[in-house]
Amino acid sequence: PSGAPSFDNNGLGGLDVWVPVWPATNSFEDGYCSNLKEYVIGTPEAQIYASEFDCCQENFPDQTSGVCISNLPQDLQPSGAPSFDNNGLGGLDVWVPVWPATNSFEDGYCSN
């Protein structure tokens, strides 16, 4: 191996790795991730990620502006709504404990 990043990215001209970018404002809220060579070359290995999502998640997890996440492809962006699947039965994909009016541990069950 040459040690140089590969050029692929589905023929779009970017690299197959992603790095965090803080614009001239050096603001966390304006930060995003990029795979452009000008940002990747010279970036420490610990700050290079295999996907844009991983890069955003690691570097901008509490970004209230949503700049980084908004750059992700639509199908990777969080919707803010719980998913409805449950094998087509209409329930949520999460389960919570339910204690009936008796508040009895023995009568408790889980529901979605």
Biopython code that builds the backbone (N, CA, C, O; Angstrom):
import numpy as np
from Bio.PDB.StructureBuilder import StructureBuilder

atoms = [
    (1, "PRO", "N", (0.826, -1.193, 0.000)),
    (1, "PRO", "CA", (0.000, 0.000, 0.000)),
    (1, "PRO", "C", (0.869, 1.255, 0.000)),
    (1, "PRO", "O", (1.974, 1.266, 0.541)),
    (2, "SER", "N", (0.351, 2.292, -0.608)),
    (2, "SER", "CA", (1.108, 3.534, -0.732)),
    (2, "SER", "C", (0.999, 4.410, 0.502)),
    (2, "SER", "O", (1.823, 5.303, 0.699)),
    (3, "GLY", "N", (0.001, 4.172, 1.332)),
    (3, "GLY", "CA", (-0.211, 5.035, 2.484)),
    (3, "GLY", "C", (-1.051, 6.251, 2.133)),
    (3, "GLY", "O", (-1.467, 6.996, 3.020)),
    (4, "ALA", "N", (-1.303, 6.456, 0.845)),
    (4, "ALA", "CA", (-2.121, 7.590, 0.414)),
    (4, "ALA", "C", (-3.586, 7.183, 0.378)),
    (4, "ALA", "O", (-3.905, 6.045, 0.032)),
    (5, "PRO", "N", (-4.485, 8.109, 0.735)),
    (5, "PRO", "CA", (-5.909, 7.773, 0.666)),
    (5, "PRO", "C", (-6.326, 7.426, -0.758)),
    (5, "PRO", "O", (-5.749, 7.924, -1.724)),
    (6, "SER", "N", (-7.330, 6.570, -0.874)),
    (6, "SER", "CA", (-7.806, 6.184, -2.204)),
    (6, "SER", "C", (-8.846, 7.176, -2.705)),
    (6, "SER", "O", (-9.548, 7.808, -1.916)),
    (7, "PHE", "N", (-8.935, 7.305, -4.012)),
    (7, "PHE", "CA", (-9.942, 8.158, -4.631)),
    (7, "PHE", "C", (-11.026, 7.259, -5.187)),
    (7, "PHE", "O", (-10.780, 6.470, -6.099)),
    (8, "ASP", "N", (-12.210, 7.374, -4.647)),
    (8, "ASP", "CA", (-13.317, 6.586, -5.152)),
    (8, "ASP", "C", (-14.584, 7.387, -4.966)),
    (8, "ASP", "O", (-14.988, 8.125, -5.864)),
    (9, "ASN", "N", (-15.220, 7.254, -3.811)),
    (9, "ASN", "CA", (-16.420, 8.008, -3.477)),
    (9, "ASN", "C", (-17.412, 8.050, -4.628)),
    (9, "ASN", "O", (-17.970, 9.101, -4.944)),
    (10, "ASN", "N", (-17.625, 6.901, -5.249)),
    (10, "ASN", "CA", (-18.597, 6.772, -6.333)),
    (10, "ASN", "C", (-18.325, 7.717, -7.496)),
    (10, "ASN", "O", (-19.254, 8.185, -8.155)),
    (11, "GLY", "N", (-17.065, 7.992, -7.742)),
    (11, "GLY", "CA", (-16.706, 8.829, -8.879)),
    (11, "GLY", "C", (-16.959, 10.303, -8.668)),
    (11, "GLY", "O", (-16.919, 11.070, -9.630)),
    (12, "LEU", "N", (-17.219, 10.730, -7.441)),
    (12, "LEU", "CA", (-17.526, 12.131, -7.193)),
    (12, "LEU", "C", (-16.280, 12.975, -6.934)),
    (12, "LEU", "O", (-16.387, 14.187, -6.746)),
    (13, "GLY", "N", (-15.121, 12.362, -6.922)),
    (13, "GLY", "CA", (-13.885, 13.118, -6.782)),
    (13, "GLY", "C", (-13.412, 13.323, -5.357)),
    (13, "GLY", "O", (-12.327, 13.871, -5.157)),
    (14, "GLY", "N", (-14.168, 12.911, -4.367)),
    (14, "GLY", "CA", (-13.741, 13.030, -2.982)),
    (14, "GLY", "C", (-12.999, 11.787, -2.543)),
    (14, "GLY", "O", (-12.932, 10.801, -3.277)),
    (15, "LEU", "N", (-12.445, 11.835, -1.353)),
    (15, "LEU", "CA", (-11.737, 10.688, -0.799)),
    (15, "LEU", "C", (-12.719, 9.775, -0.074)),
    (15, "LEU", "O", (-13.855, 10.163, 0.201)),
    (16, "ASP", "N", (-12.274, 8.569, 0.230)),
    (16, "ASP", "CA", (-13.107, 7.598, 0.938)),
    (16, "ASP", "C", (-13.042, 7.776, 2.450)),
    (16, "ASP", "O", (-13.467, 6.889, 3.189)),
    (17, "VAL", "N", (-12.529, 8.882, 2.913)),
    (17, "VAL", "CA", (-12.435, 9.172, 4.341)),
    (17, "VAL", "C", (-13.021, 10.559, 4.606)),
    (17, "VAL", "O", (-13.131, 11.387, 3.702)),
    (18, "TRP", "N", (-13.390, 10.790, 5.857)),
    (18, "TRP", "CA", (-14.030, 12.047, 6.248)),
    (18, "TRP", "C", (-13.298, 12.661, 7.430)),
    (18, "TRP", "O", (-12.830, 11.945, 8.315)),
    (19, "VAL", "N", (-13.199, 13.980, 7.448)),
    (19, "VAL", "CA", (-12.541, 14.699, 8.537)),
    (19, "VAL", "C", (-13.407, 15.880, 8.973)),
    (19, "VAL", "O", (-14.169, 16.425, 8.175)),
    (20, "PRO", "N", (-13.287, 16.279, 10.261)),
    (20, "PRO", "CA", (-14.044, 17.439, 10.729)),
    (20, "PRO", "C", (-13.436, 18.732, 10.183)),
    (20, "PRO", "O", (-12.219, 18.851, 10.040)),
    (21, "VAL", "N", (-14.304, 19.691, 9.884)),
    (21, "VAL", "CA", (-13.865, 20.992, 9.376)),
    (21, "VAL", "C", (-14.543, 22.079, 10.205)),
    (21, "VAL", "O", (-15.763, 22.089, 10.365)),
    (22, "TRP", "N", (-13.737, 22.981, 10.722)),
    (22, "TRP", "CA", (-14.256, 24.157, 11.406)),
    (22, "TRP", "C", (-13.974, 25.338, 10.492)),
    (22, "TRP", "O", (-12.813, 25.662, 10.240)),
    (23, "PRO", "N", (-15.024, 25.988, 9.991)),
    (23, "PRO", "CA", (-14.830, 27.111, 9.066)),
    (23, "PRO", "C", (-14.021, 28.245, 9.687)),
    (23, "PRO", "O", (-13.616, 28.165, 10.847)),
    (24, "ALA", "N", (-13.791, 29.291, 8.917)),
    (24, "ALA", "CA", (-12.986, 30.431, 9.364)),
    (24, "ALA", "C", (-13.487, 30.992, 10.696)),
    (24, "ALA", "O", (-12.713, 31.567, 11.461)),
    (25, "THR", "N", (-14.768, 30.826, 10.967)),
    (25, "THR", "CA", (-15.319, 31.311, 12.240)),
    (25, "THR", "C", (-14.828, 30.484, 13.419)),
    (25, "THR", "O", (-14.950, 30.908, 14.568)),
    (26, "ASN", "N", (-14.264, 29.285, 13.140)),
    (26, "ASN", "CA", (-13.786, 28.347, 14.154)),
    (26, "ASN", "C", (-14.893, 28.003, 15.143)),
    (26, "ASN", "O", (-14.641, 27.746, 16.320)),
    (27, "SER", "N", (-16.111, 28.004, 14.645)),
    (27, "SER", "CA", (-17.274, 27.774, 15.485)),
    (27, "SER", "C", (-17.731, 26.318, 15.432)),
    (27, "SER", "O", (-17.836, 25.729, 14.357)),
    (28, "PHE", "N", (-17.996, 25.754, 16.590)),
    (28, "PHE", "CA", (-18.523, 24.399, 16.695)),
    (28, "PHE", "C", (-19.846, 24.300, 15.947)),
    (28, "PHE", "O", (-20.097, 23.302, 15.273)),
    (29, "GLU", "N", (-20.691, 25.314, 16.055)),
    (29, "GLU", "CA", (-22.008, 25.296, 15.432)),
    (29, "GLU", "C", (-21.946, 25.361, 13.908)),
    (29, "GLU", "O", (-22.902, 24.965, 13.241)),
    (30, "ASP", "N", (-20.845, 25.850, 13.344)),
    (30, "ASP", "CA", (-20.688, 25.921, 11.883)),
    (30, "ASP", "C", (-19.889, 24.750, 11.326)),
    (30, "ASP", "O", (-19.711, 24.646, 10.112)),
    (31, "GLY", "N", (-19.408, 23.875, 12.193)),
    (31, "GLY", "CA", (-18.560, 22.768, 11.769)),
    (31, "GLY", "C", (-19.307, 21.704, 10.981)),
    (31, "GLY", "O", (-20.513, 21.521, 11.142)),
    (32, "TYR", "N", (-18.572, 21.013, 10.134)),
    (32, "TYR", "CA", (-19.128, 19.941, 9.308)),
    (32, "TYR", "C", (-18.019, 18.958, 8.981)),
    (32, "TYR", "O", (-16.877, 19.164, 9.392)),
    (33, "CYS", "N", (-18.327, 17.902, 8.257)),
    (33, "CYS", "CA", (-17.324, 16.920, 7.856)),
    (33, "CYS", "C", (-17.180, 16.933, 6.345)),
    (33, "CYS", "O", (-18.149, 17.135, 5.612)),
    (34, "SER", "N", (-15.957, 16.715, 5.896)),
    (34, "SER", "CA", (-15.678, 16.778, 4.463)),
    (34, "SER", "C", (-14.754, 15.636, 4.049)),
    (34, "SER", "O", (-13.976, 15.119, 4.852)),
    (35, "ASN", "N", (-14.859, 15.255, 2.778)),
    (35, "ASN", "CA", (-13.938, 14.273, 2.227)),
    (35, "ASN", "C", (-13.099, 14.881, 1.101)),
    (35, "ASN", "O", (-12.510, 14.156, 0.299)),
    (36, "LEU", "N", (-13.049, 16.210, 1.047)),
    (36, "LEU", "CA", (-12.228, 16.862, 0.038)),
    (36, "LEU", "C", (-10.751, 16.757, 0.408)),
    (36, "LEU", "O", (-10.369, 16.920, 1.567)),
    (37, "LYS", "N", (-9.942, 16.485, -0.590)),
    (37, "LYS", "CA", (-8.513, 16.261, -0.390)),
    (37, "LYS", "C", (-7.856, 17.417, 0.367)),
    (37, "LYS", "O", (-6.990, 17.188, 1.211)),
    (38, "GLU", "N", (-8.254, 18.637, 0.077)),
    (38, "GLU", "CA", (-7.634, 19.793, 0.726)),
    (38, "GLU", "C", (-7.793, 19.770, 2.253)),
    (38, "GLU", "O", (-6.972, 20.345, 2.968)),
    (39, "TYR", "N", (-8.836, 19.116, 2.748)),
    (39, "TYR", "CA", (-9.039, 19.017, 4.192)),
    (39, "TYR", "C", (-8.439, 17.735, 4.765)),
    (39, "TYR", "O", (-7.977, 17.726, 5.906)),
    (40, "VAL", "N", (-8.442, 16.667, 3.994)),
    (40, "VAL", "CA", (-7.989, 15.369, 4.484)),
    (40, "VAL", "C", (-6.469, 15.305, 4.616)),
    (40, "VAL", "O", (-5.950, 14.835, 5.629)),
    (41, "ILE", "N", (-5.755, 15.779, 3.590)),
    (41, "ILE", "CA", (-4.298, 15.704, 3.606)),
    (41, "ILE", "C", (-3.754, 16.506, 4.792)),
    (41, "ILE", "O", (-4.069, 17.685, 4.950)),
    (42, "GLY", "N", (-2.951, 15.865, 5.607)),
    (42, "GLY", "CA", (-2.345, 16.506, 6.765)),
    (42, "GLY", "C", (-3.152, 16.372, 8.049)),
    (42, "GLY", "O", (-2.699, 16.802, 9.110)),
    (43, "THR", "N", (-4.324, 15.791, 7.969)),
    (43, "THR", "CA", (-5.152, 15.594, 9.167)),
    (43, "THR", "C", (-4.601, 14.419, 9.963)),
    (43, "THR", "O", (-4.307, 13.373, 9.385)),
    (44, "PRO", "N", (-4.454, 14.567, 11.280)),
    (44, "PRO", "CA", (-3.977, 13.447, 12.095)),
    (44, "PRO", "C", (-4.893, 12.230, 11.942)),
    (44, "PRO", "O", (-6.111, 12.373, 11.831)),
    (45, "GLU", "N", (-4.312, 11.057, 11.937)),
    (45, "GLU", "CA", (-5.064, 9.819, 11.709)),
    (45, "GLU", "C", (-6.227, 9.649, 12.678)),
    (45, "GLU", "O", (-7.267, 9.108, 12.302)),
    (46, "ALA", "N", (-6.069, 10.102, 13.919)),
    (46, "ALA", "CA", (-7.126, 9.955, 14.913)),
    (46, "ALA", "C", (-8.370, 10.778, 14.576)),
    (46, "ALA", "O", (-9.439, 10.550, 15.141)),
    (47, "GLN", "N", (-8.227, 11.735, 13.653)),
    (47, "GLN", "CA", (-9.362, 12.580, 13.267)),
    (47, "GLN", "C", (-9.893, 12.220, 11.880)),
    (47, "GLN", "O", (-10.592, 13.022, 11.260)),
    (48, "ILE", "N", (-9.570, 11.026, 11.390)),
    (48, "ILE", "CA", (-10.048, 10.570, 10.084)),
    (48, "ILE", "C", (-11.077, 9.466, 10.317)),
    (48, "ILE", "O", (-10.836, 8.536, 11.087)),
    (49, "TYR", "N", (-12.217, 9.573, 9.652)),
    (49, "TYR", "CA", (-13.330, 8.646, 9.860)),
    (49, "TYR", "C", (-13.730, 7.976, 8.547)),
    (49, "TYR", "O", (-13.539, 8.533, 7.466)),
    (50, "ALA", "N", (-14.281, 6.782, 8.661)),
    (50, "ALA", "CA", (-14.668, 5.997, 7.485)),
    (50, "ALA", "C", (-15.967, 6.494, 6.855)),
    (50, "ALA", "O", (-16.236, 6.206, 5.689)),
    (51, "SER", "N", (-16.775, 7.237, 7.611)),
    (51, "SER", "CA", (-18.034, 7.733, 7.051)),
    (51, "SER", "C", (-18.312, 9.141, 7.563)),
    (51, "SER", "O", (-17.809, 9.546, 8.611)),
    (52, "GLU", "N", (-19.113, 9.871, 6.815)),
    (52, "GLU", "CA", (-19.500, 11.216, 7.213)),
    (52, "GLU", "C", (-20.312, 11.165, 8.510)),
    (52, "GLU", "O", (-20.165, 12.025, 9.378)),
    (53, "PHE", "N", (-21.166, 10.154, 8.630)),
    (53, "PHE", "CA", (-21.968, 10.001, 9.839)),
    (53, "PHE", "C", (-21.071, 9.833, 11.067)),
    (53, "PHE", "O", (-21.275, 10.508, 12.076)),
    (54, "ASP", "N", (-20.074, 8.934, 10.989)),
    (54, "ASP", "CA", (-19.161, 8.711, 12.112)),
    (54, "ASP", "C", (-18.437, 10.000, 12.482)),
    (54, "ASP", "O", (-18.271, 10.314, 13.660)),
    (55, "CYS", "N", (-18.012, 10.735, 11.473)),
    (55, "CYS", "CA", (-17.302, 11.988, 11.703)),
    (55, "CYS", "C", (-18.197, 12.984, 12.448)),
    (55, "CYS", "O", (-17.771, 13.591, 13.431)),
    (56, "CYS", "N", (-19.436, 13.148, 11.978)),
    (56, "CYS", "CA", (-20.376, 14.067, 12.635)),
    (56, "CYS", "C", (-20.667, 13.630, 14.058)),
    (56, "CYS", "O", (-20.669, 14.443, 14.983)),
    (57, "GLN", "N", (-20.912, 12.342, 14.225)),
    (57, "GLN", "CA", (-21.271, 11.800, 15.539)),
    (57, "GLN", "C", (-20.145, 12.006, 16.550)),
    (57, "GLN", "O", (-20.406, 12.319, 17.711)),
    (58, "GLU", "N", (-18.910, 11.834, 16.123)),
    (58, "GLU", "CA", (-17.768, 11.967, 17.029)),
    (58, "GLU", "C", (-17.377, 13.416, 17.308)),
    (58, "GLU", "O", (-16.941, 13.732, 18.415)),
    (59, "ASN", "N", (-17.525, 14.292, 16.329)),
    (59, "ASN", "CA", (-17.019, 15.654, 16.466)),
    (59, "ASN", "C", (-18.082, 16.705, 16.759)),
    (59, "ASN", "O", (-17.770, 17.749, 17.331)),
    (60, "PHE", "N", (-19.321, 16.452, 16.381)),
    (60, "PHE", "CA", (-20.376, 17.449, 16.559)),
    (60, "PHE", "C", (-21.644, 16.837, 17.166)),
    (60, "PHE", "O", (-22.739, 17.092, 16.666)),
    (61, "PRO", "N", (-21.521, 16.035, 18.233)),
    (61, "PRO", "CA", (-22.681, 15.317, 18.753)),
    (61, "PRO", "C", (-23.766, 16.225, 19.334)),
    (61, "PRO", "O", (-24.946, 15.879, 19.263)),
    (62, "ASP", "N", (-23.409, 17.352, 19.894)),
    (62, "ASP", "CA", (-24.383, 18.240, 20.536)),
    (62, "ASP", "C", (-24.575, 19.535, 19.752)),
    (62, "ASP", "O", (-24.967, 20.556, 20.317)),
    (63, "GLN", "N", (-24.301, 19.490, 18.472)),
    (63, "GLN", "CA", (-24.408, 20.687, 17.638)),
    (63, "GLN", "C", (-25.886, 21.061, 17.472)),
    (63, "GLN", "O", (-26.640, 20.336, 16.823)),
    (64, "THR", "N", (-26.295, 22.176, 18.049)),
    (64, "THR", "CA", (-27.705, 22.573, 17.978)),
    (64, "THR", "C", (-28.087, 23.117, 16.605)),
    (64, "THR", "O", (-29.262, 23.086, 16.240)),
    (65, "SER", "N", (-27.123, 23.611, 15.842)),
    (65, "SER", "CA", (-27.423, 24.137, 14.509)),
    (65, "SER", "C", (-27.768, 23.026, 13.522)),
    (65, "SER", "O", (-28.489, 23.257, 12.551)),
    (66, "GLY", "N", (-27.250, 21.812, 13.771)),
    (66, "GLY", "CA", (-27.510, 20.686, 12.870)),
    (66, "GLY", "C", (-26.782, 20.762, 11.545)),
    (66, "GLY", "O", (-27.127, 20.031, 10.616)),
    (67, "VAL", "N", (-25.790, 21.621, 11.429)),
    (67, "VAL", "CA", (-25.077, 21.801, 10.163)),
    (67, "VAL", "C", (-24.458, 20.499, 9.673)),
    (67, "VAL", "O", (-24.623, 20.134, 8.509)),
    (68, "CYS", "N", (-23.748, 19.799, 10.548)),
    (68, "CYS", "CA", (-23.059, 18.581, 10.111)),
    (68, "CYS", "C", (-24.053, 17.510, 9.676)),
    (68, "CYS", "O", (-23.921, 16.953, 8.586)),
    (69, "ILE", "N", (-25.035, 17.218, 10.505)),
    (69, "ILE", "CA", (-26.018, 16.179, 10.195)),
    (69, "ILE", "C", (-26.819, 16.539, 8.944)),
    (69, "ILE", "O", (-27.196, 15.652, 8.177)),
    (70, "SER", "N", (-27.081, 17.821, 8.730)),
    (70, "SER", "CA", (-27.887, 18.222, 7.571)),
    (70, "SER", "C", (-27.165, 17.973, 6.250)),
    (70, "SER", "O", (-27.798, 17.946, 5.194)),
    (71, "ASN", "N", (-25.848, 17.791, 6.299)),
    (71, "ASN", "CA", (-25.089, 17.490, 5.082)),
    (71, "ASN", "C", (-25.145, 16.018, 4.705)),
    (71, "ASN", "O", (-24.758, 15.647, 3.596)),
    (72, "LEU", "N", (-25.626, 15.168, 5.622)),
    (72, "LEU", "CA", (-25.725, 13.734, 5.339)),
    (72, "LEU", "C", (-26.801, 13.481, 4.291)),
    (72, "LEU", "O", (-27.733, 14.272, 4.155)),
    (73, "PRO", "N", (-26.675, 12.372, 3.545)),
    (73, "PRO", "CA", (-27.768, 11.997, 2.641)),
    (73, "PRO", "C", (-29.068, 11.863, 3.435)),
    (73, "PRO", "O", (-29.047, 11.457, 4.597)),
    (74, "GLN", "N", (-30.176, 12.196, 2.820)),
    (74, "GLN", "CA", (-31.477, 12.221, 3.496)),
    (74, "GLN", "C", (-31.784, 10.934, 4.254)),
    (74, "GLN", "O", (-32.327, 10.987, 5.358)),
    (75, "ASP", "N", (-31.445, 9.779, 3.681)),
    (75, "ASP", "CA", (-31.784, 8.519, 4.341)),
    (75, "ASP", "C", (-30.956, 8.247, 5.594)),
    (75, "ASP", "O", (-31.282, 7.337, 6.357)),
    (76, "LEU", "N", (-29.892, 9.018, 5.823)),
    (76, "LEU", "CA", (-29.073, 8.846, 7.022)),
    (76, "LEU", "C", (-29.380, 9.883, 8.091)),
    (76, "LEU", "O", (-28.878, 9.784, 9.211)),
    (77, "GLN", "N", (-30.194, 10.872, 7.761)),
    (77, "GLN", "CA", (-30.510, 11.917, 8.722)),
    (77, "GLN", "C", (-31.568, 11.429, 9.708)),
    (77, "GLN", "O", (-32.540, 10.781, 9.318)),
    (78, "PRO", "N", (-31.371, 11.746, 10.990)),
    (78, "PRO", "CA", (-32.396, 11.376, 11.962)),
    (78, "PRO", "C", (-33.681, 12.153, 11.691)),
    (78, "PRO", "O", (-33.631, 13.325, 11.320)),
    (79, "SER", "N", (-34.811, 11.515, 11.872)),
    (79, "SER", "CA", (-36.080, 12.164, 11.583)),
    (79, "SER", "C", (-36.660, 12.882, 12.791)),
    (79, "SER", "O", (-37.511, 13.759, 12.639)),
    (80, "GLY", "N", (-36.215, 12.527, 13.979)),
    (80, "GLY", "CA", (-36.779, 13.110, 15.179)),
    (80, "GLY", "C", (-38.038, 12.389, 15.630)),
    (80, "GLY", "O", (-38.564, 12.668, 16.707)),
    (81, "ALA", "N", (-38.522, 11.466, 14.815)),
    (81, "ALA", "CA", (-39.725, 10.700, 15.158)),
    (81, "ALA", "C", (-39.351, 9.242, 15.355)),
    (81, "ALA", "O", (-38.473, 8.729, 14.661)),
    (82, "PRO", "N", (-40.008, 8.567, 16.295)),
    (82, "PRO", "CA", (-39.704, 7.142, 16.462)),
    (82, "PRO", "C", (-40.115, 6.362, 15.216)),
    (82, "PRO", "O", (-41.031, 6.755, 14.493)),
    (83, "SER", "N", (-39.429, 5.266, 14.983)),
    (83, "SER", "CA", (-39.764, 4.458, 13.806)),
    (83, "SER", "C", (-40.915, 3.517, 14.135)),
    (83, "SER", "O", (-41.001, 2.993, 15.246)),
    (84, "PHE", "N", (-41.781, 3.311, 13.181)),
    (84, "PHE", "CA", (-42.902, 2.383, 13.333)),
    (84, "PHE", "C", (-42.635, 1.187, 12.444)),
    (84, "PHE", "O", (-42.609, 1.307, 11.219)),
    (85, "ASP", "N", (-42.441, 0.058, 13.048)),
    (85, "ASP", "CA", (-42.181, -1.134, 12.263)),
    (85, "ASP", "C", (-42.862, -2.311, 12.939)),
    (85, "ASP", "O", (-43.982, -2.676, 12.581)),
    (86, "ASN", "N", (-42.196, -2.900, 13.904)),
    (86, "ASN", "CA", (-42.743, -4.020, 14.658)),
    (86, "ASN", "C", (-43.381, -5.058, 13.734)),
    (86, "ASN", "O", (-44.484, -5.547, 13.979)),
    (87, "ASN", "N", (-42.651, -5.376, 12.670)),
    (87, "ASN", "CA", (-43.105, -6.383, 11.706)),
    (87, "ASN", "C", (-44.472, -6.056, 11.120)),
    (87, "ASN", "O", (-45.270, -6.955, 10.852)),
    (88, "GLY", "N", (-44.740, -4.776, 10.923)),
    (88, "GLY", "CA", (-45.993, -4.355, 10.304)),
    (88, "GLY", "C", (-47.181, -4.362, 11.243)),
    (88, "GLY", "O", (-48.315, -4.176, 10.801)),
    (89, "LEU", "N", (-46.944, -4.575, 12.540)),
    (89, "LEU", "CA", (-48.062, -4.645, 13.487)),
    (89, "LEU", "C", (-48.446, -3.271, 14.034)),
    (89, "LEU", "O", (-49.413, -3.153, 14.786)),
    (90, "GLY", "N", (-47.697, -2.238, 13.664)),
    (90, "GLY", "CA", (-48.078, -0.887, 14.043)),
    (90, "GLY", "C", (-47.498, -0.366, 15.338)),
    (90, "GLY", "O", (-47.683, 0.811, 15.645)),
    (91, "GLY", "N", (-46.807, -1.181, 16.113)),
    (91, "GLY", "CA", (-46.221, -0.715, 17.360)),
    (91, "GLY", "C", (-44.871, -0.059, 17.124)),
    (91, "GLY", "O", (-44.333, -0.103, 16.018)),
    (92, "LEU", "N", (-44.337, 0.541, 18.156)),
    (92, "LEU", "CA", (-43.012, 1.145, 18.073)),
    (92, "LEU", "C", (-41.937, 0.073, 18.146)),
    (92, "LEU", "O", (-42.202, -1.060, 18.547)),
    (93, "ASP", "N", (-40.727, 0.437, 17.758)),
    (93, "ASP", "CA", (-39.594, -0.480, 17.839)),
    (93, "ASP", "C", (-38.963, -0.477, 19.227)),
    (93, "ASP", "O", (-37.898, -1.062, 19.422)),
    (94, "VAL", "N", (-39.600, 0.166, 20.181)),
    (94, "VAL", "CA", (-39.101, 0.196, 21.552)),
    (94, "VAL", "C", (-40.169, -0.365, 22.477)),
    (94, "VAL", "O", (-41.360, -0.346, 22.167)),
    (95, "TRP", "N", (-39.717, -0.860, 23.609)),
    (95, "TRP", "CA", (-40.634, -1.445, 24.591)),
    (95, "TRP", "C", (-40.427, -0.745, 25.924)),
    (95, "TRP", "O", (-39.307, -0.367, 26.267)),
    (96, "VAL", "N", (-41.503, -0.575, 26.670)),
    (96, "VAL", "CA", (-41.438, 0.061, 27.981)),
    (96, "VAL", "C", (-42.196, -0.789, 28.994)),
    (96, "VAL", "O", (-43.147, -1.486, 28.640)),
    (97, "PRO", "N", (-41.770, -0.727, 30.261)),
    (97, "PRO", "CA", (-42.490, -1.489, 31.291)),
    (97, "PRO", "C", (-43.820, -0.812, 31.624)),
    (97, "PRO", "O", (-43.922, 0.415, 31.618)),
    (98, "VAL", "N", (-44.830, -1.622, 31.911)),
    (98, "VAL", "CA", (-46.151, -1.123, 32.299)),
    (98, "VAL", "C", (-46.561, -1.824, 33.587)),
    (98, "VAL", "O", (-46.543, -3.051, 33.676)),
    (99, "TRP", "N", (-46.931, -1.022, 34.584)),
    (99, "TRP", "CA", (-47.443, -1.565, 35.828)),
    (99, "TRP", "C", (-48.912, -1.203, 35.901)),
    (99, "TRP", "O", (-49.248, -0.019, 35.914)),
    (100, "PRO", "N", (-49.791, -2.177, 35.949)),
    (100, "PRO", "CA", (-51.232, -1.903, 36.019)),
    (100, "PRO", "C", (-51.603, -1.077, 37.255)),
    (100, "PRO", "O", (-50.751, -0.771, 38.090)),
    (101, "ALA", "N", (-52.865, -0.730, 37.354)),
    (101, "ALA", "CA", (-53.357, 0.087, 38.466)),
    (101, "ALA", "C", (-52.988, -0.504, 39.821)),
    (101, "ALA", "O", (-52.869, 0.220, 40.810)),
    (102, "THR", "N", (-52.807, -1.831, 39.862)),
    (102, "THR", "CA", (-52.443, -2.477, 41.127)),
    (102, "THR", "C", (-51.021, -2.120, 41.539)),
    (102, "THR", "O", (-50.627, -2.315, 42.689)),
    (103, "ASN", "N", (-50.233, -1.579, 40.556)),
    (103, "ASN", "CA", (-48.839, -1.221, 40.796)),
    (103, "ASN", "C", (-48.039, -2.411, 41.306)),
    (103, "ASN", "O", (-47.103, -2.270, 42.094)),
    (104, "SER", "N", (-48.438, -3.581, 40.832)),
    (104, "SER", "CA", (-47.829, -4.825, 41.273)),
    (104, "SER", "C", (-46.756, -5.282, 40.301)),
    (104, "SER", "O", (-46.971, -5.299, 39.089)),
    (105, "PHE", "N", (-45.624, -5.646, 40.826)),
    (105, "PHE", "CA", (-44.547, -6.165, 40.004)),
    (105, "PHE", "C", (-44.990, -7.428, 39.258)),
    (105, "PHE", "O", (-44.657, -7.625, 38.089)),
    (106, "GLU", "N", (-45.753, -8.283, 39.963)),
    (106, "GLU", "CA", (-46.190, -9.533, 39.364)),
    (106, "GLU", "C", (-47.166, -9.323, 38.203)),
    (106, "GLU", "O", (-47.238, -10.160, 37.303)),
    (107, "ASP", "N", (-47.914, -8.220, 38.213)),
    (107, "ASP", "CA", (-48.892, -7.929, 37.155)),
    (107, "ASP", "C", (-48.293, -7.103, 36.021)),
    (107, "ASP", "O", (-48.963, -6.849, 35.020)),
    (108, "GLY", "N", (-47.048, -6.686, 36.167)),
    (108, "GLY", "CA", (-46.409, -5.830, 35.164)),
    (108, "GLY", "C", (-46.110, -6.569, 33.871)),
    (108, "GLY", "O", (-45.985, -7.794, 33.849)),
    (109, "TYR", "N", (-46.000, -5.812, 32.809)),
    (109, "TYR", "CA", (-45.678, -6.370, 31.491)),
    (109, "TYR", "C", (-45.008, -5.285, 30.660)),
    (109, "TYR", "O", (-44.891, -4.142, 31.102)),
    (110, "CYS", "N", (-44.577, -5.634, 29.479)),
    (110, "CYS", "CA", (-43.954, -4.665, 28.576)),
    (110, "CYS", "C", (-44.858, -4.411, 27.389)),
    (110, "CYS", "O", (-45.565, -5.308, 26.929)),
    (111, "SER", "N", (-44.832, -3.186, 26.896)),
    (111, "SER", "CA", (-45.691, -2.811, 25.763)),
    (111, "SER", "C", (-44.929, -1.895, 24.816)),
    (111, "SER", "O", (-44.007, -1.178, 25.205)),
    (112, "ASN", "N", (-45.354, -1.949, 23.551)),
    (112, "ASN", "CA", (-44.787, -1.026, 22.569)),
    (112, "ASN", "C", (-45.910, -0.235, 21.933)),
    (112, "ASN", "O", (-45.662, 0.608, 21.071)),
]
sb = StructureBuilder()
sb.init_structure("model")
sb.init_model(0)
sb.init_chain("A")
sb.init_seg("    ")
for serial, (resi, resn, name, xyz) in enumerate(atoms, 1):
    if name == "N":
        sb.init_residue(resn, " ", resi, " ")
    sb.init_atom(name, np.array(xyz, "f"), 0.0, 1.0, " ", f" {name:<3s}", serial, name[0])
structure = sb.get_structure()
